Amino acid sequence: MAKKKKKQTKARKKKVFSLVWAFAPFEEDPSFWARNMFGGFAAYCHGKMVMLLAENPGDREWKNLKFSYDIWNGILFPTSREFHDKILKDYPSLKSHPILRKWLYLPMSDKNFESIAESISEQIAGNDPRFGIFPKEKSRKKKAKPKKIKK
């Protein structure tokens, strides 16, 4: 009788993000939580998603579009377009993310990256209404009714 081979499964290694220090000003808030999302690490505070850490240096392409800078290596700030002008006035180093256009992006390559990230984190800790988006409610799928079996 032939031996059955055991199916090998790869343990998925969790990515460790070096930018989690950016959560420090608001991570003690009781409403804070974080999770993996879009290959990054998303922070939630005050009921809103407020930040997405992305650490993929050298990633300059998306669906055959090429960019002159890393598009997934920095911090993305979810916000509404109505706040872009006001935020960009205070933080001119931010740019509209080329893929997630409603979100503002601070590339890690910015010479003032740390100080800008810390400043925005402080604004988030103070619940600045310009930063963050409320997650959409997930629609709950109706459970299929059990089929009646005719005897």
Phi and psi in degrees as GROMACS dihedral restraints (atoms count N, CA, C in turn):
[ dihedral_restraints ]
;  ai    aj    ak    al  type     phi  dphi    fc
    3     4     5     6     1   -76.4    20    10
    4     5     6     7     1   142.7    20    10
    6     7     8     9     1   -75.7    20    10
    7     8     9    10     1   137.8    20    10
    9    10    11    12     1   -79.9    20    10
   10    11    12    13     1   134.1    20    10
   12    13    14    15     1   -81.8    20    10
   13    14    15    16     1   136.1    20    10
   15    16    17    18     1   -76.9    20    10
   16    17    18    19     1   136.2    20    10
   18    19    20    21     1   -74.0    20    10
   19    20    21    22     1   123.6    20    10
   21    22    23    24     1   -87.6    20    10
   22    23    24    25     1   133.7    20    10
   24    25    26    27     1  -117.3    20    10
   25    26    27    28     1   138.2    20    10
   27    28    29    30     1   -83.9    20    10
   28    29    30    31     1   129.6    20    10
   30    31    32    33     1   -74.7    20    10
   31    32    33    34     1   125.5    20    10
   33    34    35    36     1   -78.2    20    10
   34    35    36    37     1   119.2    20    10
   36    37    38    39     1   -80.9    20    10
   37    38    39    40     1   127.1    20    10
   39    40    41    42     1   -74.1    20    10
   40    41    42    43     1   134.6    20    10
   42    43    44    45     1   -73.9    20    10
   43    44    45    46     1   136.7    20    10
   45    46    47    48     1  -100.6    20    10
   46    47    48    49     1   126.7    20    10
   48    49    50    51     1   -99.1    20    10
   49    50    51    52     1   125.3    20    10
   51    52    53    54     1   -75.2    20    10
   52    53    54    55     1   -16.3    20    10
   54    55    56    57     1   -89.2    20    10
   55    56    57    58     1     7.7    20    10
   57    58    59    60     1   -61.7    20    10
   58    59    60    61     1   -16.2    20    10
   60    61    62    63     1   -58.0    20    10
   61    62    63    64     1   -23.9    20    10
   63    64    65    66     1   -67.1    20    10
   64    65    66    67     1   -18.2    20    10
   66    67    68    69     1   -81.5    20    10
   67    68    69    70     1   -13.6    20    10
   69    70    71    72     1   -49.5    20    10
   70    71    72    73     1   -46.2    20    10
   72    73    74    75     1   -62.2    20    10
   73    74    75    76     1   -22.2    20    10
   75    76    77    78     1  -124.8    20    10
   76    77    78    79     1     2.6    20    10
   78    79    80    81     1   -70.6    20    10
   79    80    81    82     1   -17.1    20    10
   81    82    83    84     1   -87.2    20    10
   82    83    84    85     1    -7.3    20    10
   84    85    86    87     1   -63.8    20    10
   85    86    87    88     1   134.0    20    10
   87    88    89    90     1   -60.6    20    10
   88    89    90    91     1   -20.1    20    10
   90    91    92    93     1   -87.6    20    10
   91    92    93    94     1    -4.2    20    10
   93    94    95    96     1   -72.4    20    10
   94    95    96    97     1   137.9    20    10
   96    97    98    99     1  -157.6    20    10
   97    98    99   100     1   164.0    20    10
   99   100   101   102     1  -143.2    20    10
  100   101   102   103     1   156.4    20    10
  102   103   104   105     1  -158.0    20    10
  103   104   105   106     1   159.9    20    10
  105   106   107   108     1   -70.4    20    10
  106   107   108   109     1   140.1    20    10
  108   109   110   111     1  -160.8    20    10
  109   110   111   112     1   133.3    20    10
  111   112   113   114     1    53.7    20    10
  112   113   114   115     1    31.3    20    10
  114   115   116   117     1    77.7    20    10
  115   116   117   118     1     4.4    20    10
  117   118   119   120     1  -119.6    20    10
  118   119   120   121     1  -162.6    20    10
  120   121   122   123     1  -132.0    20    10
  121   122   123   124     1   113.2    20    10
  123   124   125   126     1   -96.7    20    10
  124   125   126   127     1   140.3    20    10
  126   127   128   129     1  -110.6    20    10
  127   128   129   130     1   139.0    20    10
  129   130   131   132     1  -122.4    20    10
  130   131   132   133     1   137.6    20    10
  132   133   134   135     1  -155.3    20    10
  133   134   135   136     1   144.0    20    10
  135   136   137   138     1    57.8    20    10
  136   137   138   139     1    30.1    20    10
  138   139   140   141     1    80.5    20    10
  139   140   141   142     1     3.4    20    10
  141   142   143   144     1  -120.4    20    10
  142   143   144   145     1   151.1    20    10
  144   145   146   147     1   -79.0    20    10
  145   146   147   148     1   123.6    20    10
  147   148   149   150     1  -115.1    20    10
  148   149   150   151     1   -16.1    20    10
  150   151   152   153     1  -161.7    20    10
  151   152   153   154     1   145.8    20    10
  153   154   155   156     1  -132.8    20    10
  154   155   156   157     1   118.7    20    10
  156   157   158   159     1   -85.0    20    10
  157   158   159   160     1   132.6    20    10
  159   160   161   162     1  -130.1    20    10
  160   161   162   163     1   125.6    20    10
  162   163   164   165     1  -132.2    20    10
  163   164   165   166     1    77.0    20    10
  165   166   167   168     1  -132.7    20    10
  166   167   168   169     1    75.5    20    10
  168   169   170   171     1   -61.0    20    10
  169   170   171   172     1   141.7    20    10
  171   172   173   174     1    87.3    20    10
  172   173   174   175     1    -5.3    20    10
  174   175   176   177     1   -82.7    20    10
  175   176   177   178     1   100.1    20    10
  177   178   179   180     1  -121.1    20    10
  178   179   180   181     1    15.6    20    10
  180   181   182   183     1  -133.2    20    10
  181   182   183   184     1   143.3    20    10
  183   184   185   186     1  -147.3    20    10
  184   185   186   187     1   117.2    20    10
  186   187   188   189     1    46.8    20    10
  187   188   189   190     1    54.2    20    10
  189   190   191   192     1    67.7    20    10
  190   191   192   193     1     8.7    20    10
  192   193   194   195     1   -97.3    20    10
  193   194   195   196     1   133.8    20    10
  195   196   197   198     1  -111.7    20    10
  196   197   198   199     1   141.9    20    10
  198   199   200   201     1  -123.1    20    10
  199   200   201   202     1   158.1    20    10
  201   202   203   204     1   -87.3    20    10
  202   203   204   205     1     2.6    20    10
  204   205   206   207     1  -144.2    20    10
  205   206   207   208     1   161.9    20    10
  207   208   209   210     1   -67.2    20    10
  208   209   210   211     1   124.0    20    10
  210   211   212   213     1   -94.9    20    10
  211   212   213   214     1   -10.1    20    10
  213   214   215   216     1  -130.7    20    10
  214   215   216   217     1    46.7    20    10
  216   217   218   219     1  -142.9    20    10
  217   218   219   220     1    82.2    20    10
  219   220   221   222     1   164.9    20    10
  220   221   222   223     1  -147.9    20    10
  222   223   224   225     1  -123.6    20    10
  223   224   225   226     1   131.1    20    10
  225   226   227   228     1  -102.5    20    10
  226   227   228   229     1   137.7    20    10
  228   229   230   231     1  -115.3    20    10
  229   230   231   232     1   107.0    20    10
  231   232   233   234     1   -66.2    20    10
  232   233   234   235     1   131.6    20    10
  234   235   236   237     1  -157.8    20    10
  235   236   237   238     1   170.9    20    10
  237   238   239   240     1   -92.7    20    10
  238   239   240   241     1   149.5    20    10
  240   241   242   243     1   -57.9    20    10
  241   242   243   244     1   -29.9    20    10
  243   244   245   246     1   -60.1    20    10
  244   245   246   247     1   -22.2    20    10
  246   247   248   249     1   -98.0    20    10
  247   248   249   250     1    -7.5    20    10
  249   250   251   252     1   -54.2    20    10
  250   251   252   253     1   -50.9    20    10
  252   253   254   255     1   -59.1    20    10
  253   254   255   256     1   -44.9    20    10
  255   256   257   258     1   -65.4    20    10
  256   257   258   259     1   -42.4    20    10
  258   259   260   261     1   -66.9    20    10
  259   260   261   262     1   -44.0    20    10
  261   262   263   264     1   -65.7    20    10
  262   263   264   265     1   -28.1    20    10
  264   265   266   267     1   -65.6    20    10
  265   266   267   268     1   -42.0    20    10
  267   268   269   270     1   -78.9    20    10
  268   269   270   271     1   -30.4    20    10
  270   271   272   273     1  -133.2    20    10
  271   272   273   274     1    76.9    20    10
  273   274   275   276     1   -64.9    20    10
  274   275   276   277     1   -14.8    20    10
  276   277   278   279     1   -74.6    20    10
  277   278   279   280     1   -18.1    20    10
  279   280   281   282     1   -72.3    20    10
  280   281   282   283     1   154.2    20    10
  282   283   284   285     1  -140.4    20    10
  283   284   285   286     1   156.5    20    10
  285   286   287   288     1   -66.3    20    10
  286   287   288   289     1   130.7    20    10
  288   289   290   291     1   -66.6    20    10
  289   290   291   292     1   136.3    20    10
  291   292   293   294     1   -67.6    20    10
  292   293   294   295     1   -19.8    20    10
  294   295   296   297     1  -104.5    20    10
  295   296   297   298     1   -51.9    20    10
  297   298   299   300     1   -97.0    20    10
  298   299   300   301     1    76.1    20    10
  300   301   302   303     1   -60.7    20    10
  301   302   303   304     1   -25.1    20    10
  303   304   305   306     1   -74.3    20    10
  304   305   306   307     1   -16.9    20    10
  306   307   308   309     1   -97.5    20    10
  307   308   309   310     1   146.7    20    10
  309   310   311   312     1   -97.0    20    10
  310   311   312   313     1   148.8    20    10
  312   313   314   315     1  -127.4    20    10
  313   314   315   316     1   133.0    20    10
  315   316   317   318     1  -114.2    20    10
  316   317   318   319     1   103.3    20    10
  318   319   320   321     1   -69.0    20    10
  319   320   321   322     1   143.5    20    10
  321   322   323   324     1   -61.9    20    10
  322   323   324   325     1   -21.6    20    10
  324   325   326   327     1   -75.5    20    10
  325   326   327   328     1    -9.4    20    10
  327   328   329   330     1   -63.9    20    10
  328   329   330   331     1   134.5    20    10
  330   331   332   333     1   -62.6    20    10
  331   332   333   334     1   -23.6    20    10
  333   334   335   336     1  -110.3    20    10
  334   335   336   337     1    27.2    20    10
  336   337   338   339     1   -50.3    20    10
  337   338   339   340     1   -54.1    20    10
  339   340   341   342     1   -62.2    20    10
  340   341   342   343     1   -46.4    20    10
  342   343   344   345     1   -68.0    20    10
  343   344   345   346     1   -36.3    20    10
  345   346   347   348     1   -68.2    20    10
  346   347   348   349     1   -45.3    20    10
  348   349   350   351     1   -60.6    20    10
  349   350   351   352     1   -42.8    20    10
  351   352   353   354     1   -63.4    20    10
  352   353   354   355     1   -42.3    20    10
  354   355   356   357     1   -63.0    20    10
  355   356   357   358     1   -45.0    20    10
  357   358   359   360     1   -66.8    20    10
  358   359   360   361     1   -37.7    20    10
  360   361   362   363     1   -60.6    20    10
  361   362   363   364     1   -37.6    20    10
  363   364   365   366     1   -65.4    20    10
  364   365   366   367     1   -39.1    20    10
  366   367   368   369     1   -63.2    20    10
  367   368   369   370     1   -41.4    20    10
  369   370   371   372     1   -63.9    20    10
  370   371   372   373     1   -43.2    20    10
  372   373   374   375     1   -58.8    20    10
  373   374   375   376     1   -34.3    20    10
  375   376   377   378     1   -83.7    20    10
  376   377   378   379     1     7.1    20    10
  378   379   380   381     1    61.5    20    10
  379   380   381   382     1    41.0    20    10
  381   382   383   384     1   -57.6    20    10
  382   383   384   385     1   121.2    20    10
  384   385   386   387     1   -65.2    20    10
  385   386   387   388     1   -14.9    20    10
  387   388   389   390     1   -71.4    20    10
  388   389   390   391     1   -24.9    20    10
  390   391   392   393     1  -105.5    20    10
  391   392   393   394     1   132.4    20    10
  393   394   395   396     1   104.8    20    10
  394   395   396   397     1   153.6    20    10
  396   397   398   399     1  -132.0    20    10
  397   398   399   400     1   144.0    20    10
  399   400   401   402     1   -79.4    20    10
  400   401   402   403     1   129.1    20    10
  402   403   404   405     1   -63.9    20    10
  403   404   405   406     1   145.1    20    10
  405   406   407   408     1   -73.7    20    10
  406   407   408   409     1   144.0    20    10
  408   409   410   411     1   -66.2    20    10
  409   410   411   412     1   134.8    20    10
  411   412   413   414     1   -77.2    20    10
  412   413   414   415     1   133.4    20    10
  414   415   416   417     1   -76.1    20    10
  415   416   417   418     1   133.5    20    10
  417   418   419   420     1   -88.8    20    10
  418   419   420   421     1   127.5    20    10
  420   421   422   423     1   -74.9    20    10
  421   422   423   424     1   137.0    20    10
  423   424   425   426     1   -72.4    20    10
  424   425   426   427     1   136.9    20    10
  426   427   428   429     1   -70.9    20    10
  427   428   429   430     1   138.9    20    10
  429   430   431   432     1   -65.6    20    10
  430   431   432   433     1   136.7    20    10
  432   433   434   435     1   -71.2    20    10
  433   434   435   436     1   139.0    20    10
  435   436   437   438     1   -62.3    20    10
  436   437   438   439     1   138.6    20    10
  438   439   440   441     1   -77.8    20    10
  439   440   441   442     1   139.9    20    10
  441   442   443   444     1   -81.1    20    10
  442   443   444   445     1   132.0    20    10
  444   445   446   447     1   -97.1    20    10
  445   446   447   448     1   123.5    20    10
  447   448   449   450     1   -80.2    20    10
  448   449   450   451     1   135.1    20    10
